[in-house]
Each structure stands twice: as C-alpha cells, then as structure tokens.
Amino acid sequence: MRGADVVKKLYDAYAKRDIEGALVDCADDVVFRWIADPVQSRYAGVARGKQEFLARLVALDSDFEYRRFIPVEIIDGGDKVAAQVEIHLTSRTTGDEFVLRTADFWTVRDGKIIELVEYYDTALAASVI
C-alpha cells in the first residue's frame, strides 16, 4: 500500500470519529510532533508511541466536537506524504464554531506510519478554548 493510501485510510477513520481505528496502521513507536506554541495550546509538543498519540486525540475530542474533517489535498511523495486538512470544530467550552486548517507531514515505512508533524494556527485554537 502506498504511503498516501495509508494516510487516507487514517483520515477516513478519523473523520468517522473512529479514533482507535485511525491508528491501526501506525507503528507502535509512532511519533506525533505537534508544532505549536505551548503557551497557546496544551497539546503542543511530542507524543511518543500509539498510546500517547491516542491519548492526545481523545483529549481533543473532549475539548472539541468535530463537525467535519476534510483532507483537502494529499500529496504523495512515496514514504513522505503531505496533506492540507480542513477541520470544522465546535468548542465544547464556549460553543464557538470555527474552521481550523492544518498542514500535516507524514512518514510511512513498510506500510506503517512512523511520524506525523502537524502545523496549525495555535492562536485561533486558543481563542475558542
């Protein structure tokens, strides 16, 4: 399976809110690097391993209702995959609705995701928490 197919499969499961299913094709020692200002986002930093990655995603679900999750573009670079994603969210705290756009950079090896580096607008996210 191509790297882009592995990433698309993860996005499809995540869009359906099947968080555990989304991680099926992640290596046990997957690394999730969330490039964000830690002052503005409690999620900034690195999650190492499937369990930390899962915990981070579950925590996000407790803060936000995911109305839509749209991979706008996926660029296939073999074992390197880039994606633009549009996430339509509602803050569970404030009720504010907003659209967060992310830039995701994936590394896939032997059909398993080994790393995700994600960039997003931390100021926007912080403004609705």
Beta strands, then each sheet from edge to edge (+ up, - down):
strand 1: 26-35
strand 2: 45-48
strand 3: 64-77
strand 4: 80-91
strand 5: 97-109
strand 6: 112-120
sheet 1: 2+ 1- 6- 5+ 4- 3+
end
